[in-house]
Amino acid sequence: MKRLLRLLVIMAITGAVIFGWRWYTYVTNTETPYQEVGIDINSRMPGPLNRWGCDRLHATFANMLPPYGCQSVTDARQWR
């Protein structure tokens, strides 16, 4: 039982690291804010992390339309 629990914990930590790294590389990229997987991950992040990610994307891509999850509530063409 301990062995199974240890394996599950290791798998959960590994998944969190891979998921977190993929999100971080998306919000700090310099190519495009419209990467499908990155948009999906960032839009599902908790509020403060989503806000930080959107702020990073806005700093890099200020003259482009915001991706889903970074749009203003009143106008989808505006950054939050």
N, C-alpha and C positions, 0 to 999 in steps of 0.2 A: 504494500500500500504506500509506503514511504517513497518507494522508487517511482511509482506512478505519479504521485503528487509532485515530486521533484521534477519529473519530466514535463508535467503540465505547467509548472511555474517557469521553467526554462523556456518552454515554447511561448508562453505569454510574454515574457520579457523580450525574447527575440522578435516576436511580432510587433511589440510596441516600439522597439528600436528601429526596425525596418519601416514601419508606418510613419514614425516621427521623422526619420531621415528623409523619406520621400516627400513629406510635407515641407520640411525645411528647405530642401533643394528646389522645390517649386516656388516658394515665396521669395527666395533669394536669387532666382535665376535672372538672366539678362537677355533671354531670347524672346519669349512671348508670355503674356499672362493667360493665354487661352489653351493651356494644356488640360485636356479633359480629366485626367486622373487627379491632377493637382487642384483643379477647380472643385471637384467632388470632395476631396479630402478637406480642403480649406473651408468649404461651406458647411461641413459637419463638425468642425472643431468648436469647442466651447467658446463663449463670447470673447474673453480677453485674448485667447490665442488667435481667433478669427480676426479680431480687430488688429492685432499686431501684424498678422500676415497681410491683411488688406493695406495697412499703412506701408509696409515694405514694398508691396506691388505698386501702390500709388506713387511712391517715391521714384521707382524705376520707370513706370509707364504712365506718367501723369497725363500725357496727351492722347491716350487711347481710352476706349470705352472700358468700364470696369467689368470684370468677369462676374458670373453668378456668385452671390455670397458677399460681394463687396459693393453692391449697388445701393444707392440711397433708397429709402422707403418711398419717398414721394416721386422720385424721378430715376428711372432705371439707367439713364445716360450719365448720371452723376455718381462720383465716388462718395462713400460715406464720410 
